[in-house]
Amino acid sequence: MAEYDVIVIGAGPGGYVCAIRCAQLGLKTACVEGRETLGGTCLNVGCIPSKAMLYASEMYHEAGTNFEKMGLIGAAPKIDLPKMLAYKQSTVETNTKGIEFLFKKNKVDWLKGWASIPAAGEVKVGDETHKARNIVIASGSEPSSLKGVEVDEKVVVTSTGALELAKLPKRLAVIGAGVIGLELGSVYARLGADVTVLEYLDQITPGMDLEICRTLQKLLTKQGLKFVLGAAVQGAEASKTKATLSYKLRKDDSLNELEADVVLVATGRRPYTHGLGLEALGIATSKGGQIETGAHWETSVKGIYAIGDAIKGPMLAHKAEDEGMAVAEVLAGQKGHVNYGVIPGVIYTSPEVAAVGATEEALKAEGRAYKVGKFPFMGNARAKSHFAGDGFVKLLADKETDRLLGAHIIGPAAGELIHEICVAMEFGAAAEDVARTCHAHPTFSEAVREAALACGDGAIHA
C-alpha cells in the first residue's frame, strides 16, 4: 500500500495530462492504467493511429491524382497494407513511449492494472489498495453499441477493428456520419473501397454549421463516398466474409438491404466506468452514464473528481486535457478554469473541417443579431498552388460590437487555422482585430484574414 496526494484513474489524454500537471505542482501522484501502454484510446486505437492512416491514404491519393500535374512522373504506387499498418503502429509506439518517459521525468507512479474505488480516499488495483487524499476519474469512453448489430471486430467492426483490418475491403458500409465514420470512411475510399455511409439524421456531422455540413457532403460525394440519410439501421447478419445490413428509410418506412465486406459501427461513444464501483459509492450519474460533477469537477462524493469523456460535454481529447490541467490546479489550491465556449472541433477528412464557437443556426435560435464574413480558398494563392481550392472560411461576429462569436472552416489545414480564432475569442477580439493583423503571404491563413475583412468593408481578393 502507498499513500498519494492524488491518484488518477486512466492514462488517456485527460488522465495522463492531469497526473503530470499534479506532479509539476508538487503533489505526490500516481496514475492507474490497465492497458499495456499509456495514452488511452486516443494514442492507442483512436486519434493517433487514425491520423496515420489518414495521412498515408492522402499521400496515396495525391500520388495518383496530382503528382503528374506537377511534373512528377513515375509508376503509380501500390498499397502494401501490412507495411502501412506497421507505419501506423510505429507512430502509436513512439507516442505511448513518450508518455512513459514523461511519467518518469515528472515522478508520476504508474500503477499497472484496473482500478476500483472501494471507498472515498481508496483505490484498489489488483490485490493492493492505495490511499489518496484525492481521486480523479479519467476512465474515458468506449464505442456505443447498436441494437441488432453484433460487433466481432473482423467483419462488423468499431473504429478499433477498422484500424486493424487484415485486408482492404472492396465494399465498406459505415453506420453513422459523424467524425469517426467520415474519417475512416475517407481512408478506405481513398484506398479503393466502395464506401456507403448510413446516417439516421437528415444531415451529416450533426451539430456542426449546416453550410459546412452540406459542403463537406458534396465534396466527399465527389471523392466517391455514397450517403444514405434518414436511414434507421434494423440489424446486421454477418458471415466470415461479409455482412448484410437492413435499414428503413424514415421518409417512407421502406425496408432496404446493403451488402458489405466490412461494416463499421460509428454511432458514437459512451462513458467507460465499468468496475469502478460508482453506484456503491453513491456517485451520481446521468441517464447516458456520464458522471455528474460540480463547478470544479468534484463528484457527489467529496474528494472524488471526474473529467474527460466520463463526464458531460464533447468527447474530445483536448477538452479532457484542459479539464485535467484545471483539476490539477484546483487540487493544488489554485483556480483551475476551462472556457467551454472556446473548444475547437476538427474533422480530419480531406478537406479538413474545423469549428469553434456558435453556429449560424444557434445564433438564429438565440435571436442574436450577427454578421457573416466568408472567403473561399479558391481566392487564396497558396491553396490554389496545392490543388486545395475547395472550401471556405466563415466567421460570425456580433452585428453591433463586431466581437467574434464563432468560426467555421472547410479547406486546407483547417485544423491549424482555427486556433487563430480561438486565441482571438479568448481575448474577446473583434473581427476587425483579425482583419488588421498582418498575415504572411502566401499562406492559407490569409483566407482567415480575408473572411475577417468580409465582416467589415469587404475582402480584397474576392
N, C-alpha and C positions, 0 to 999 in steps of 0.2 A: 504494500500500500504506500502511495505517495500523496503528498498534500500540495495543492496548487492554488494560486490566486484565481486562475481561470482554466477551465477545460472546455475546449471547443469540440463539438461532435460533428465530424465531417470535414474533409480536406479538399472540397471543391473551391471555386473562386472566392465565395463568401467566407468559408471556414479557414482556408489557409491564410488569406489576407488578414482576417481578424486575429488569428493566432500570432502572425508575425508582428502586427501592429501592437498587440498587447505586450509582446516581449520587448518591443522597442520602447514602450512606455514604462518599462521596469516591472512588469507583472510576471510572476513565475507561471509559465503557460505550457499546457500540453494540448495536443490535438489527436483525436481518435479517428482512425480510418481503417476500414476493413478490407479495402482493395489492396492488391499487392503494390500498387503505385499511388502516389499522391496526385491531386489535381481534379478528382471527382469526374463526373460525367463530361464536363466541358473539355478537359485536357485529354481524357482517355477515349471517349466514344462519342463526343459531340462536336463542340465548336472547332477545336483544333484539327482533328482528322478530317472533318468535312471541308474545312478550308483548304487543306492539302489536296483533296480530291477535286475541289472546285478549280484550284489553280492548275492542276495537271490537265484537267479536261479543257480548260480555257486555252492553254498552250497548244493542245492538240487541235482545237478548233481554229486557232489563229494560223497554225501551220498549214491547215487545209484550205483556208479561205483568203487570208490576207498576205501571206508571205510572197506569193508570186506577184501581187500588185506592187510590192516594194522592191521587186527585183531580186528576191531571194529564191533561186531556182534549185530544186533538188527533189529527190524521191519523197513521196508522201510518207509521213511517219506511220508506224504500225503500233498497235496497242499491245503492250506486254502487261497484262493485268497483275500477275504476281509481283512484277517489279514495281508497278505503280503502288500496290498495297504495301510493299516493303518501304518505299519512299514515305508513304503516309505514316507508317508505324515508326520510322526513324524520327519523323517530326514529333510524334507523340512522346517518344522516349526522351528526346532532347529536352522537351518542356517539363516532363514529370521529374526527371532527374534534377532539373534546375530548381524545382520546389524543394526537393530533398536537401540540396545544397543550402538553400535559403533557411530551411529549418535549422540546420546545423550552425550556420553563421549567426542566427539570432537566438540560439539556445532554446528552441522550441522542442519539447519531447514529443515524439511520435508514438502514441500508444496504439499498437497494431491489433486490430480486431474490431468487432461490432459492439456498439455501446448500448447500455440501457441505463435508466435513471431510477434506481430503487427508492430514492428519497431525495428531497432537496439537499444540495450540498454533496451528493454522492454520485459517482459514475462508475458503473461496473463494466469492465472489459474482460471477457473470458471469465476466469475464476477470481479475478482480482478486483477489488473495489478501491477506488481512489477518492480522496476528499478534495473538494473545491469550494472556495468562497462564492464563486460564480460559475454558471454553466451557460454556454451559448450553443443552441441547437442550430446547426447549419447543414442539415441532412439532405438537402437538395430535393430532387424530384425524379419521377420515373415516367415512361410513356403511358398515356391513358389507354385503357382497353376500349374495345368497341364490341357491343353485343353481337354475337353471331359470327365474329371473325376471330379465329384462334391463331395466335402467333406461334410459329415454330422457329423463327429466325433463319429459315432456309428458303422457303417459298413465300410464306407470309411473314414479313419482317417489320421490325421497328427501325428507327434510324441506326441502332446498333448493328443489326444484321445487314442493313443496306451498305454499311461501310466495310463489310467482310464477305461480300458475295464471291463464291468460288469461280463463277464465270459471268460474263456480261449477258444480261437478259436481252432477248430480241423484243419482248413486249413487257413494259413495266406499267402497272396500274398504281396510282398514288391516291390514297384516301385522305383528303384534306389539302386545301390550297393555302395553307399558312406558310410560315418561313421555312420550316424543315422540309415540307413536301416540295416546295418550289426549288429550294436549293439542291436537294438530292435528285429531284426530277430533272433539273438542268444538267447535272453531272452526267447522268446516263443518256439523256437526249443527245448531248454533245459526243458521247462515246458510241452513238449509233442505235440506241434503243428507241422503239416506238412508245412514246410516253403519253398516257391518258390520265388526267387529274380529275377526280370526282370531288366536288365540294357541295356540302349541304346548303350553304347560303347562296345568294344570287350574285356574289362578288368574291373575288379572291382577296387574300390578305385582309381579313376582317379587322376593322378598327382604324385602318390607315386612310389617308386622304383619298377620296373617291376618284379624283382625277388621276392621281398616281396609280391607283389600282387598275383603272381602265387602260392606261398607257402601258403598264407592265404586262397585263394580259395580252394586249395587242403585240408587243414585242416578243414575248415568249411564244406566242402562236406562230409568229414568223420564223422562230427558231425550230418549230416542229412540234411543240407541246400541244396536245389537244385538251380542251376543257369541257367538262360536263357540269354545269352549275345547277343548283336546285336538286341535287341527287342525294337521296337518302339510302345509304347502303343497308341492305337487309341481312346479308351474310356472305360467307365465302366457303366454297368447297375446294379443298386443296388435295392434290396428289403429290408424289415425289418430284414431279417435274413442272407442274403448272397449277393454276388456281382459276376458278370461275367465280366472279363476283356477281351478285344480284343486287340491283338497286331500283328504287322507284323515283320517277321524276315527280317532284312536288306539284308542278303545274297541271299535270293531267292524271297523276296517280298510276301511270303506266309502269309495268314491271319490265326491266331490261337486264341483260346479262353482258358481262365483259370478261373475256379470257386473257390471261397474262401469265408469263413465265414467273414473274415475281410481283407480289403485292406489297407495297409499302404503306403501313398504317401510320399516318402522320396527323393524328387527330388531337394533338396537344399533349400536355404533361400534367401530372398531379403530384402533390407533395409526397415525399417518401419519409414516413415516420414510423414504419413498422418496427416493433420490438423495443421502442424507447420507453414504453410504459406511461404514455401521456395520460390515459384515462384514469389509471390508478393514482396518479399524482394530482388529478383534478385540474389539469391544464386544459383550458377551453380551446375548442377548435370549431371552425365553420363547417357548414354542410359539405363544402368542397374539400375538407380535410386540412385547410390552412390553419396554422396555429394563430390564435388571436393574441395580439400584442398591444401594448400601450404606446404612448408617445415616444418612449425611449427604448422600445423593442423588448420590454420586460413582459413576460407572460403573466398569467393569473397566479403563478407561484413565485414568491419573492426569491430573487437570486437566480432565476432561470430565464434566459433570454432566447429569442429566435430571430433569424434573419434569412434572406435569400428566397429560394423557391418554396421553402417551408411555410412562408407567410404570404399575405396578400400582396398584390402588385404584379407587374410584369415579370415573367420568369427570364430574366436577363442576367448574365454573368456580371456585368459591370454594375447593375443595381445591387446585386449581392455583395460585391466588393465594397461599394460605398457604405452599405449598411454595416459590413464587417469592420471597416475603419471607424465608423461612427460609434458603434457599440464599444469598441476597444477604448475609445476616448472617454465615453461615459463611465466605463468601469475604472478608468484611471483618474476620475474626478474632473474631467474636462467636459466641454459642451459639444458632444457629437451631434452632427446635423446632416441630413440628406435633403436636397431640394428635389422633390419628386416631380416638379413641373419641368425640370430640365434633365431628363434622362433620354438620351437618343436611342433610336432603334434602327437596326440595319438589316437589310436582306442582301445576301452576297450572291445574287444572281448576276448575270451579265446582260444589261447594265445593272449596277448596284442601285439599291433604293435606300434612302436614309431619311429619317424624320425626327423632329423634336418639337415639343410644344403642342399647341392646339391645331386641329384640322379646320378646314372651312366649315364642314358640317357641324362641328362642335360650336364654333363661333356663331353660326346662324341659329342653332338651337338655344344658345345663351342670349341671343338678341344683341350681341356685341357689334358695334359699328367698326368695320375693319376695311383695310385696303389690301390689294394684292399686287405684288411685283413679280413678274415672271421673265425668265430669259432662257432661250433654247440653246442647247450645246451646239447646234448647227451654226450658231454665230460665234463660237469660240474657236480660235485658230488652233490651239493645241489639240482640242478634241477632234477636229477635222483631220489633223495630221495623223491621228491614231485610229482612224476609221471608227470614231466613237461619238458621232454627232447626234445620236438618238437621245431623247430625253430633255429635261429642263430643270431649272432651279425655280422654286416658288417660295416666296417669302410672304408672310402675313403680318401686318402691322396695325396697331390701333389707329383708327381714322383720324382722331383728334391729336393724340400725343406722338404718333409715329413709333411708339415703342414696339419692339419686335415681340410677336405673340407665338410664332411658330415658323418652321421651315420644313419644306418637303422637296427632296432632290431625287431625281432618277437620271442616272448618267454615270460617266466615268469617275471613279474614285469618290463616289457619293459618301461612302462610309468615312472618308477622311475629311471631306469638305464640310460635313455637318458640324464639326466641332468649332469652327469659327463662329457659327451662330450660337452654339451652346455657351461659349465664353461671353459673347455679346449679351445673351439673355441673362446670364448670371449677374452681369453688371448693369442690367436694366437699360441696355443701349437701344437707341432708335435705329431705324433703317438708314437714316442719313449718316449715322456714325460709321456704319459699314461702308456706305457709298463714298464717304470722304477719306477712307483709309486706303493708302496706296497698295495695290496688289501687283506682284511681279508679272511681267509679260515675257513669254507666253506661258500661262498656267491655266489649269482647269478652274482655279479659284477665281479667276476673273469673271466667270459666269455668276458667281455669288455676288460680286460687286455690282454687276450689271443688273441683277434682279433687285438689289437694294436701290440702285438708281431708278429702276422702273417703279418703285414705290413713291418716287418724287416726280421730277420733271420728265423722266424717261431715260431708258437705256441708250447708250451711244451706238452700239453695234447691232441694233435690232430695227 
